[in-house]
Amino acid sequence: MNWQQVCEEPSFQDLPFKIELNEYGQIVMSPASNEHGRYQMRIGALLTQKVSDGEVIAECSIETDKGVKVADIAWISSAFLSKHGYRTPYPCSPEICIEIASPSNSERELMDKMKLYFERGAKEVWICNSFGSLEFYGPQGALSSSTLVAGFPDEM
């Protein structure tokens, strides 16, 4: 199955799951909690306030070497938007990809997704844990804070 087929399949509409594709074209579903949605909205709203050049996208699909992955939140610059518009999925990663950890996510899974986002050009990946703490990463490893969004808090 490809991403367009997933998007067009009526039986996948309005599911309480995040859907991604693995490298074999198989559907991977993760349950979403209300707390997950809360952090998604809080981070997205704050990011929108702090960065004027670009947009925040929720559930941002990105084609990777291991299938289509969906960042819970992504920030895309105006330059990225001019080049790619709202193409689905994006052929490369937006500048910032944010994952909100769910109980069903393993640390390895999150680290694997982070690696895939960086391989596709992400400048930063943020991970929000189940307590609302944010960790910031650049391609070289952990950061003490975001280098792209000055003053972004590490607690939600």
PyMOL commands that set and color helices and strands:
alter all, ss='L'
color gray80, all
select helices_A, chain A and resi 3-8+10-12+34-50+78-84+107-119
alter helices_A, ss='H'
color red, helices_A
select strands_A, chain A and resi 17-21+27-31+55-64+67-76+96-100+124-128+134-138+141-143
alter strands_A, ss='S'
color yellow, strands_A
deselect
rebuild
show_as cartoon
